[in-house]
Amino acid sequence: MLGFPDSLTVRPGTARPVRRLAVPLAALLAAALAWAVPENGLLWDALNRALPSPPDGRVLVVGIDDATLRDYGRIGSWPRELYGQALNTLDQAGVAAIGVDVLLADPARNDAALAAVFSRPNVVLATAPGEPTALRPDWRSPTGISALNLSDDGIVRSFQAAYPDPALPGNLAPSFARQLAVAAGRTVPLDEQPRILRYSAPDPQRLPVIPFRDVVNGSIRYGDFQNRVVLVGLTASGVGGPTVRDVSGQTVPGVELQARAVSSLLSAPFISLPLWTVMLAGVLAAIAAVLAGGVWGFAIALLALALAVPYWLLNSLLPGVTLSLCAVLGTGLVMLERWWILRRSGVRDPLTGFGNRLAFTRAVESRWQGRQSRPLGLLLVDLSGFRKVNSVYGYAAGDELLRELAGRIMQHKRRGDLIFRWGPDEFAVLLDNTASAELADLTRRVQLSLDTVAYRDLSLQASVGGASTGPDINTPSDLIEAASRSRYRIKYQRQQWRV
């Protein structure tokens, strides 16, 4: 069934109403998309790899490497005085804070002798998730959970300042990295907000991982450690230590990732945009793409994606992929609109928005089979004097007159009726479920409303003829012929009456 409601009318010099529908629809869909996807983890992974942070000179790693294990044996069998010697050396070197990323929960005979070392406020001891936060009553140094956020693909992308405390449901236990940053003088709130772990590319100019045995023996330059944050942890290969992968895909010892977490906390934090800001930006991107139209929508999408780079450099997390998708969504609506217009342009009159003669033929064919239960009626309207209006006042005046005529016919349109522009100065109204008696009344009312049509000083005359399906109407052509005869008969009678 083909019909062209007045809401799709396109008039010269006016915006297309379909576009007015596309703008709010684009805004609604973009807001939903931004609400559903406010973060772009893969994009931020790519930016983290492509724009690595320079190695933080404030953070050093003292590694328990293969050479250290050859000297002192398996780490679990060490005399713990070695930790005391190493921490005393670091303290003499003037470090700001020391983190021991080695789990010391198992008791040893000489633990009491380390009370003085492990009770310093600038020393942080690591605990495993689920372990008590207090390792020994006489060790009063702060502790932190040595944990990082491991993704399903085995990559560490983020960490937290705190994790749920299993011993006290509802409470939070500080993380190891957070405690070290606090010991170094940084204020870090205790929350579970995931924070991006900054990636640092290897720098040959920076100090490598310092062997633990060199620290124990005092074979270090104190100036390299002054005011630094030092993490002590296992870096040896092949001993089952905590090794995971970073965003570059490289396997990295856990203590080095903890060092990156501390560096991330000591640096300016990344700022996540509020959800309402992301939604507003997505709506604006979609609307801009709709209003720009064409390939400009894709340009807006690329711009939204490219803006993620300067925002990253300014420590702001812009979900460029989401905003880009919002712009593509707006462009898609524009393409859908154009497809809709092109699909209908072959069967629509651009001046009035009514169907053309081809649309009339399709509509009659579609409804013809049901004429027995729902009789079809047809009104044909023509306007005498229209060509004179064009010749005297121009085609713009003729267009204005046709629009007025179309508006008057539209006032009598019932539900299910379809209106078509039949010719240059002719209209056809295909009537749904219309018997002969109702046809006569409708023809009369349409004729009365058109009798007053005029344009300035020119005389015009509208003629309306009608017919409906019946026993003597066997084809659509018969219906058209019957309506045409009725129209010419009325036109002739009205001319005779005027004479």
MARMIGU-542147 format. One record per residue (C-alpha): residue in three letters; x, y, z. Coordinates in Angstrom, 3 decimals, always signed. Example, Ala and Ser with C-alpha at 12.3 -4.5 7.8 and 13.67 -1.06 7.14 Angstrom:
<sites>
SITE gulum c1 c2 c3
SITE ala +12.300 -4.500 +7.800
SITE ser +13.670 -1.060 +7.140
</sites>
This chain:
<sites>
SITE gulum c1 c2 c3
SITE met +0.000 +0.000 +0.000
SITE leu +1.563 +3.229 -1.109
SITE gly +0.717 +6.570 +0.378
SITE phe +2.659 +9.687 +1.121
SITE pro +1.540 +11.435 +4.291
SITE asp +1.810 +15.174 +4.450
SITE ser +4.569 +14.928 +7.070
SITE leu +6.995 +13.935 +4.309
SITE thr +6.223 +16.918 +2.110
SITE val +9.330 +18.690 +0.812
SITE arg +8.896 +22.336 -0.083
SITE pro +11.481 +24.566 -1.731
SITE gly +13.511 +26.525 +0.785
SITE thr +12.501 +24.429 +3.801
SITE ala +14.377 +21.756 +5.749
SITE arg +13.327 +18.196 +5.208
SITE pro +11.067 +16.965 +8.009
SITE val +12.812 +13.586 +7.792
SITE arg +16.003 +15.363 +8.892
SITE arg +14.100 +16.802 +11.832
SITE leu +13.326 +13.228 +12.814
SITE ala +16.917 +12.069 +12.289
SITE val +18.399 +14.632 +14.697
SITE pro +16.462 +13.589 +17.845
SITE leu +16.792 +9.923 +16.900
SITE ala +20.557 +10.308 +16.531
SITE ala +20.738 +12.097 +19.876
SITE leu +18.756 +9.355 +21.613
SITE leu +20.775 +6.489 +20.123
SITE ala +24.097 +8.243 +20.775
SITE ala +23.194 +8.865 +24.420
SITE ala +22.322 +5.182 +24.819
SITE leu +25.590 +4.131 +23.144
SITE ala +27.686 +6.443 +25.329
SITE trp +25.887 +5.210 +28.440
SITE ala +26.503 +1.575 +27.470
SITE val +30.170 +2.026 +26.430
SITE pro +31.681 +4.876 +28.498
SITE glu +35.171 +3.326 +28.480
SITE asn +37.492 +2.250 +25.668
SITE gly +39.979 -0.191 +27.150
SITE leu +41.518 -1.284 +23.844
SITE leu +42.023 +2.328 +22.753
SITE trp +43.708 +3.199 +26.033
SITE asp +45.887 +0.091 +25.722
SITE ala +47.022 +1.286 +22.294
SITE leu +47.727 +4.802 +23.588
SITE asn +49.594 +3.372 +26.569
SITE arg +51.857 +1.419 +24.215
SITE ala +52.230 +4.159 +21.607
SITE leu +52.800 +6.978 +24.106
SITE pro +54.710 +5.360 +26.986
SITE ser +55.601 +7.358 +30.015
SITE pro +59.299 +7.998 +30.533
SITE pro +60.795 +5.780 +33.230
SITE asp +60.239 +7.359 +36.619
SITE gly +63.611 +8.145 +38.177
SITE arg +61.986 +8.381 +41.594
SITE val +61.301 +4.635 +41.710
SITE leu +64.012 +1.943 +41.767
SITE val +63.802 -1.849 +41.878
SITE val +66.160 -3.972 +43.923
SITE gly +65.828 -7.421 +42.389
SITE ile +66.368 -10.767 +43.975
SITE asp +67.956 -12.101 +40.800
SITE asp +69.613 -15.347 +39.785
SITE ala +73.026 -14.256 +41.074
SITE thr +71.530 -13.421 +44.477
SITE leu +69.878 -16.826 +44.704
SITE arg +73.158 -18.538 +43.811
SITE asp +74.848 -16.687 +46.690
SITE tyr +72.151 -17.114 +49.357
SITE gly +70.199 -20.171 +48.268
SITE arg +66.453 -20.655 +47.979
SITE ile +64.598 -17.542 +49.119
SITE gly +62.486 -19.367 +51.693
SITE ser +65.599 -20.689 +53.483
SITE trp +67.356 -17.329 +53.841
SITE pro +68.246 -15.948 +57.208
SITE arg +65.996 -12.918 +57.467
SITE glu +68.860 -10.820 +58.763
SITE leu +69.665 -10.294 +55.081
SITE tyr +66.561 -8.124 +54.788
SITE gly +67.655 -6.186 +57.818
SITE gln +71.098 -5.574 +56.324
SITE ala +69.635 -4.479 +52.988
SITE leu +67.098 -2.129 +54.573
SITE asn +69.711 -0.586 +56.837
SITE thr +71.935 +0.058 +53.812
SITE leu +69.045 +1.680 +51.941
SITE asp +68.129 +3.764 +54.973
SITE gln +71.711 +4.998 +55.236
SITE ala +71.544 +5.917 +51.524
SITE gly +68.646 +8.256 +52.311
SITE val +65.770 +6.550 +50.491
SITE ala +62.301 +8.061 +50.911
SITE ala +60.425 +4.771 +51.188
SITE ile +61.152 +1.043 +50.932
SITE gly +58.698 -1.625 +49.823
SITE val +59.418 -5.275 +50.533
SITE asp +57.418 -7.168 +47.907
SITE val +58.289 -10.535 +49.405
SITE leu +55.688 -12.436 +51.413
SITE leu +56.962 -12.908 +54.973
SITE ala +53.867 -14.396 +56.585
SITE asp +55.604 -17.669 +57.536
SITE pro +57.294 -17.332 +60.966
SITE ala +61.042 -17.650 +61.372
SITE arg +63.298 -17.882 +64.434
SITE asn +64.863 -14.486 +63.964
SITE asp +61.654 -12.523 +63.244
SITE ala +61.823 -10.729 +66.583
SITE ala +65.281 -9.398 +65.739
SITE leu +63.781 -7.582 +62.744
SITE ala +61.192 -5.681 +64.802
SITE ala +63.238 -2.473 +64.658
SITE val +63.683 -2.702 +60.879
SITE phe +60.091 -3.677 +60.087
SITE ser +58.592 -1.034 +62.335
SITE arg +59.829 +2.005 +60.428
SITE pro +57.058 +4.204 +58.924
SITE asn +58.842 +4.423 +55.566
SITE val +59.000 +0.634 +55.177
SITE val +55.994 -1.115 +53.609
SITE leu +55.552 -4.877 +53.818
SITE ala +53.600 -6.876 +51.233
SITE thr +50.781 -9.225 +52.171
SITE ala +48.950 -11.679 +49.950
SITE pro +45.222 -11.244 +49.253
SITE gly +43.287 -12.877 +52.073
SITE glu +46.153 -12.764 +54.586
SITE pro +45.950 -10.759 +57.823
SITE thr +47.144 -7.210 +57.401
SITE ala +49.283 -7.457 +60.549
SITE leu +52.126 -9.901 +59.959
SITE arg +53.476 -9.830 +63.550
SITE pro +52.418 -7.798 +66.588
SITE asp +55.918 -6.351 +66.937
SITE trp +56.202 -5.400 +63.241
SITE arg +54.503 -2.034 +63.051
SITE ser +55.443 -0.991 +59.515
SITE pro +52.439 -0.400 +57.240
SITE thr +51.355 -3.301 +55.080
SITE gly +49.623 -3.451 +51.728
SITE ile +48.072 -6.130 +49.563
SITE ser +50.458 -7.070 +46.763
SITE ala +47.816 -7.327 +44.050
SITE leu +47.207 -6.051 +40.524
SITE asn +44.144 -6.311 +38.281
SITE leu +44.667 -9.256 +35.935
SITE ser +42.408 -9.249 +32.861
SITE asp +40.898 -12.372 +31.360
SITE asp +43.600 -12.393 +28.691
SITE gly +46.348 -12.495 +31.324
SITE ile +47.434 -8.852 +30.941
SITE val +47.737 -6.334 +33.758
SITE arg +46.152 -3.068 +32.620
SITE ser +45.129 -1.499 +35.891
SITE phe +45.503 -1.580 +39.644
SITE gln +43.648 -0.237 +42.659
SITE ala +44.504 +1.769 +45.732
SITE ala +42.497 -0.654 +47.863
SITE tyr +40.879 -4.078 +47.690
SITE pro +38.102 -5.670 +49.756
SITE asp +39.325 -6.905 +53.104
SITE pro +38.200 -10.547 +53.521
SITE ala +38.795 -10.370 +57.273
SITE leu +36.424 -7.423 +57.674
SITE pro +33.582 -7.577 +55.114
SITE gly +32.650 -4.111 +53.931
SITE asn +36.082 -2.695 +54.735
SITE leu +38.918 -1.944 +52.358
SITE ala +42.538 -2.997 +52.718
SITE pro +45.164 -0.689 +51.134
SITE ser +47.233 -1.960 +48.257
SITE phe +51.003 -2.302 +48.381
SITE ala +51.543 +0.412 +45.756
SITE arg +49.242 +2.825 +47.564
SITE gln +51.029 +2.355 +50.885
SITE leu +54.380 +3.034 +49.236
SITE ala +53.085 +6.208 +47.594
SITE val +51.733 +7.381 +50.939
SITE ala +55.049 +6.581 +52.629
SITE ala +56.725 +8.716 +49.938
SITE gly +54.494 +11.655 +50.849
SITE arg +51.706 +11.353 +48.245
SITE thr +48.070 +11.566 +49.370
SITE val +46.118 +8.730 +47.771
SITE pro +42.451 +8.114 +48.638
SITE leu +41.472 +4.638 +49.742
SITE asp +39.068 +3.477 +47.033
SITE glu +38.456 +0.618 +44.615
SITE gln +38.550 +2.768 +41.476
SITE pro +40.654 +0.962 +38.831
SITE arg +43.617 +3.089 +37.750
SITE ile +45.490 +2.663 +34.495
SITE leu +48.947 +1.164 +34.941
SITE arg +51.267 +3.456 +33.004
SITE tyr +53.534 +1.648 +30.579
SITE ser +57.196 +2.651 +30.532
SITE ala +59.432 +1.553 +27.692
SITE pro +62.904 +0.317 +28.696
SITE asp +65.442 +3.129 +28.910
SITE pro +69.128 +2.165 +28.500
SITE gln +70.134 +5.446 +30.176
SITE arg +68.311 +4.571 +33.388
SITE leu +69.689 +2.429 +36.173
SITE pro +68.889 -1.250 +35.575
SITE val +67.415 -3.462 +38.264
SITE ile +69.905 -3.415 +41.144
SITE pro +70.882 -6.859 +42.497
SITE phe +69.785 -7.499 +46.067
SITE arg +73.170 -8.943 +47.012
SITE asp +74.874 -5.642 +46.071
SITE val +72.605 -3.816 +48.485
SITE val +73.248 -6.372 +51.234
SITE asn +77.012 -6.013 +50.712
SITE gly +76.814 -2.217 +50.521
SITE ser +78.247 -2.199 +46.992
SITE ile +76.071 +0.669 +45.814
SITE arg +76.356 +4.419 +45.238
SITE tyr +74.333 +6.161 +47.878
SITE gly +73.611 +9.077 +45.590
SITE asp +71.623 +6.778 +43.269
SITE phe +69.196 +6.002 +46.088
SITE gln +68.763 +9.323 +47.837
SITE asn +65.089 +10.375 +48.102
SITE arg +64.066 +7.438 +45.942
SITE val +61.240 +4.914 +46.426
SITE val +62.812 +1.450 +46.386
SITE leu +60.973 -1.830 +45.860
SITE val +62.597 -5.115 +46.825
SITE gly +61.233 -8.166 +45.031
SITE leu +61.918 -11.335 +43.100
SITE thr +63.219 -10.885 +39.531
SITE ala +65.010 -14.211 +39.065
SITE ser +63.906 -16.391 +36.153
SITE gly +62.600 -19.921 +36.407
SITE val +61.859 -19.946 +40.144
SITE gly +58.082 -19.726 +39.991
SITE gly +57.973 -16.069 +40.952
SITE pro +55.015 -13.803 +40.171
SITE thr +55.446 -12.891 +36.506
SITE val +52.634 -11.492 +34.372
SITE arg +52.299 -9.647 +31.065
SITE asp +51.939 -5.915 +30.553
SITE val +50.101 -4.097 +27.737
SITE ser +53.057 -4.667 +25.401
SITE gly +52.611 -8.424 +25.797
SITE gln +56.004 -8.846 +27.489
SITE thr +56.364 -11.024 +30.572
SITE val +57.396 -8.792 +33.466
SITE pro +58.236 -9.640 +37.098
SITE gly +55.492 -8.637 +39.488
SITE val +57.780 -6.280 +41.439
SITE glu +58.474 -4.260 +38.301
SITE leu +54.744 -3.880 +37.645
SITE gln +54.326 -2.808 +41.258
SITE ala +57.031 -0.214 +40.601
SITE arg +54.994 +1.050 +37.648
SITE ala +51.933 +1.214 +39.877
SITE val +53.851 +3.340 +42.381
SITE ser +55.089 +5.565 +39.533
SITE ser +51.506 +5.936 +38.327
SITE leu +50.419 +7.075 +41.784
SITE leu +53.319 +9.504 +42.109
SITE ser +52.499 +11.028 +38.696
SITE ala +49.492 +13.149 +37.810
SITE pro +46.488 +10.794 +37.812
SITE phe +44.442 +10.011 +34.746
SITE ile +41.046 +11.700 +34.885
SITE ser +37.992 +9.831 +33.656
SITE leu +35.328 +12.067 +32.153
SITE pro +31.978 +12.003 +33.983
SITE leu +29.338 +9.836 +32.367
SITE trp +27.102 +12.815 +31.613
SITE thr +30.011 +14.494 +29.795
SITE val +30.635 +11.403 +27.650
SITE met +26.916 +11.161 +26.839
SITE leu +26.730 +14.858 +25.942
SITE ala +29.824 +14.607 +23.727
SITE gly +28.372 +11.535 +22.012
SITE val +25.064 +13.327 +21.374
SITE leu +26.868 +16.358 +19.927
SITE ala +29.019 +14.147 +17.679
SITE ala +25.949 +12.323 +16.351
SITE ile +23.979 +15.537 +15.764
SITE ala +26.952 +17.187 +14.065
SITE ala +27.270 +14.171 +11.744
SITE val +23.570 +14.352 +10.888
SITE leu +23.669 +18.081 +10.187
SITE ala +26.923 +17.891 +8.232
SITE gly +25.794 +14.943 +6.125
SITE gly +27.826 +13.069 +3.558
SITE val +31.449 +12.154 +4.226
SITE trp +31.723 +14.923 +6.807
SITE gly +30.223 +12.531 +9.317
SITE phe +33.198 +10.216 +8.866
SITE ala +35.521 +13.206 +9.258
SITE ile +33.846 +13.965 +12.590
SITE ala +34.281 +10.306 +13.571
SITE leu +38.010 +10.439 +12.779
SITE leu +38.361 +13.715 +14.657
SITE ala +36.672 +12.238 +17.738
SITE leu +39.091 +9.307 +17.621
SITE ala +42.126 +11.552 +17.075
SITE leu +41.200 +13.777 +20.032
SITE ala +41.920 +10.850 +22.361
SITE val +45.656 +11.440 +21.788
SITE pro +45.942 +15.022 +23.147
SITE tyr +43.542 +14.143 +25.931
SITE trp +45.806 +11.220 +26.890
SITE leu +48.827 +13.525 +26.946
SITE leu +46.823 +15.769 +29.286
SITE asn +46.095 +12.755 +31.544
SITE ser +42.430 +12.635 +30.546
SITE leu +40.724 +9.464 +29.330
SITE leu +38.584 +10.399 +26.338
SITE pro +36.516 +7.461 +24.993
SITE gly +37.338 +8.329 +21.391
SITE val +36.021 +5.044 +19.981
SITE thr +32.619 +5.595 +21.588
SITE leu +32.395 +9.165 +20.294
SITE ser +33.546 +8.016 +16.871
SITE leu +30.821 +5.366 +16.817
SITE cys +28.276 +8.032 +17.767
SITE ala +29.344 +10.084 +14.745
SITE val +29.189 +7.013 +12.505
SITE leu +25.722 +6.335 +13.885
SITE gly +24.648 +9.844 +12.872
SITE thr +26.123 +9.321 +9.411
SITE gly +24.278 +6.031 +9.161
SITE leu +21.000 +7.785 +9.869
SITE val +21.772 +10.318 +7.128
SITE met +22.452 +7.467 +4.697
SITE leu +19.249 +5.752 +5.787
SITE glu +17.346 +8.985 +5.223
SITE arg +18.799 +9.388 +1.751
SITE trp +18.020 +5.798 +0.898
SITE trp +14.453 +6.378 +2.049
SITE ile +14.134 +9.527 -0.053
SITE leu +15.668 +7.875 -3.126
SITE arg +13.413 +4.887 -2.683
SITE arg +10.384 +7.125 -2.661
SITE ser +11.512 +9.839 -5.049
SITE gly +10.506 +7.747 -8.086
SITE val +6.891 +7.562 -6.906
SITE arg +6.454 +10.932 -5.231
SITE asp +5.643 +14.418 -6.470
SITE pro +8.317 +16.746 -4.983
SITE leu +6.001 +19.781 -4.947
SITE thr +3.052 +18.416 -2.986
SITE gly +4.526 +15.294 -1.400
SITE phe +1.690 +13.197 -2.871
SITE gly +2.302 +10.068 -4.899
SITE asn +2.713 +10.433 -8.644
SITE arg +0.965 +8.499 -11.407
SITE leu +3.261 +5.481 -10.966
SITE ala +2.433 +5.372 -7.264
SITE phe -1.269 +5.546 -8.161
SITE thr -0.934 +2.557 -10.485
SITE arg +0.807 +0.487 -7.791
SITE ala -1.738 +1.457 -5.152
SITE val -4.693 +0.499 -7.352
SITE glu -3.081 -2.845 -8.216
SITE ser -2.432 -3.499 -4.535
SITE arg -6.033 -2.820 -3.482
SITE trp -7.866 -4.146 -6.489
SITE gln -8.155 -7.743 -5.287
SITE gly -10.021 -6.685 -2.149
SITE arg -12.623 -4.509 -3.893
SITE gln -15.438 -7.006 -3.263
SITE ser -15.246 -6.606 +0.519
SITE arg -13.939 -3.034 +0.479
SITE pro -15.234 -1.121 -2.556
SITE leu -12.788 +1.289 -4.124
SITE gly -13.714 +4.837 -4.985
SITE leu -11.867 +7.304 -7.156
SITE leu -12.055 +11.087 -7.322
SITE leu -10.424 +12.968 -10.207
SITE val -9.868 +16.700 -9.814
SITE asp -8.684 +19.146 -12.444
SITE leu -8.218 +22.920 -12.369
SITE ser -9.118 +25.000 -15.413
SITE gly -7.100 +28.210 -15.765
SITE phe -3.935 +26.853 -14.185
SITE arg -1.817 +27.363 -17.303
SITE lys -2.891 +30.995 -17.466
SITE val -1.617 +31.543 -13.929
SITE asn +1.776 +30.177 -15.002
SITE ser +1.909 +32.367 -18.103
SITE val +0.800 +35.589 -16.358
SITE tyr +2.408 +35.335 -12.907
SITE gly +5.114 +32.700 -13.408
SITE tyr +5.714 +29.149 -12.311
SITE ala +6.229 +30.116 -8.670
SITE ala +2.647 +31.377 -8.599
SITE gly +1.468 +28.144 -10.216
SITE asp +3.301 +26.114 -7.563
SITE glu +1.703 +28.183 -4.834
SITE leu -1.728 +27.586 -6.339
SITE leu -1.151 +23.823 -6.583
SITE arg -0.072 +23.638 -2.962
SITE glu -3.222 +25.466 -1.926
SITE leu -5.348 +23.081 -3.990
SITE ala -3.536 +20.080 -2.502
SITE gly -4.132 +21.437 +1.013
SITE arg -7.856 +21.779 +0.405
SITE ile -8.108 +18.237 -0.950
SITE met -6.088 +16.982 +2.031
SITE gln -8.749 +18.377 +4.398
SITE his -11.224 +15.752 +3.111
SITE lys -8.827 +12.808 +3.295
SITE arg -10.132 +9.975 +5.453
SITE arg -8.188 +7.200 +7.114
SITE gly -7.081 +4.768 +4.392
SITE asp -7.516 +7.228 +1.518
SITE leu -4.533 +8.009 -0.714
SITE ile -3.953 +11.207 -2.697
SITE phe -1.904 +11.469 -5.884
SITE arg -0.883 +14.171 -8.309
SITE trp -2.409 +12.850 -11.512
SITE gly -1.107 +15.468 -13.949
SITE pro +0.197 +19.059 -14.120
SITE asp -3.148 +20.445 -12.861
SITE glu -4.906 +17.223 -11.893
SITE phe -5.218 +15.193 -8.695
SITE ala -6.578 +11.724 -7.949
SITE val -7.953 +10.501 -4.645
SITE leu -8.163 +6.724 -4.185
SITE leu -10.963 +6.161 -1.678
SITE asp -10.942 +3.191 +0.677
SITE asn -14.160 +1.228 +1.333
SITE thr -16.457 +3.748 -0.326
SITE ala -19.963 +2.878 -1.538
SITE ser -21.827 +4.861 -4.178
SITE ala -23.877 +6.901 -1.699
SITE glu -20.823 +7.919 +0.293
SITE leu -18.954 +8.695 -2.931
SITE ala -21.595 +11.196 -4.016
SITE asp -21.496 +13.009 -0.688
SITE leu -17.699 +13.157 -0.640
SITE thr -17.592 +14.406 -4.244
SITE arg -20.018 +17.172 -3.383
SITE arg -18.057 +18.306 -0.326
SITE val -14.728 +18.346 -2.197
SITE gln -16.345 +20.301 -5.038
SITE leu -17.733 +22.905 -2.645
SITE ser -14.363 +23.422 -0.970
SITE leu -12.688 +23.947 -4.360
SITE asp -15.268 +26.323 -5.787
SITE thr -13.623 +29.223 -3.993
SITE val -10.134 +28.603 -5.370
SITE ala -8.850 +31.740 -7.076
SITE tyr -5.603 +33.518 -7.802
SITE arg -5.623 +37.295 -7.829
SITE asp -7.676 +38.544 -10.787
SITE leu -7.716 +35.294 -12.760
SITE ser -10.803 +33.109 -12.846
SITE leu -10.307 +29.446 -12.028
SITE gln -12.629 +26.478 -12.068
SITE ala -12.114 +23.133 -10.330
SITE ser -14.024 +20.094 -11.488
SITE val -14.436 +16.925 -9.419
SITE gly -15.666 +13.613 -10.804
SITE gly -16.021 +10.317 -8.995
SITE ala -16.680 +6.624 -9.547
SITE ser -16.655 +3.458 -7.460
SITE thr -16.256 -0.231 -8.176
SITE gly -19.385 -2.170 -9.055
SITE pro -20.690 -4.834 -11.402
SITE asp -19.862 -2.744 -14.456
SITE ile -16.280 -2.006 -13.342
SITE asn -14.045 -4.932 -14.229
SITE thr -10.572 -3.383 -14.430
SITE pro -8.743 -0.387 -12.947
SITE ser -8.980 +1.231 -16.379
SITE asp -12.774 +0.968 -16.191
SITE leu -12.703 +2.776 -12.843
SITE ile -10.504 +5.553 -14.229
SITE glu -12.715 +5.918 -17.325
SITE ala -15.846 +6.146 -15.202
SITE ala -14.324 +8.829 -12.950
SITE ser -13.068 +10.744 -16.006
SITE arg -16.522 +10.712 -17.636
SITE ser -18.033 +11.950 -14.399
SITE arg -15.510 +14.747 -14.176
SITE tyr -15.990 +15.876 -17.783
SITE arg -19.721 +15.713 -17.371
SITE ile -19.585 +17.954 -14.311
SITE lys -17.115 +20.270 -16.026
SITE tyr -19.399 +20.567 -19.055
SITE gln -22.465 +21.197 -16.904
SITE arg -20.688 +23.918 -14.957
SITE gln -19.532 +25.598 -18.182
SITE gln -23.082 +25.473 -19.531
SITE trp -24.393 +26.911 -16.318
SITE arg -21.979 +29.834 -16.531
SITE val -23.066 +30.542 -20.105
</sites>
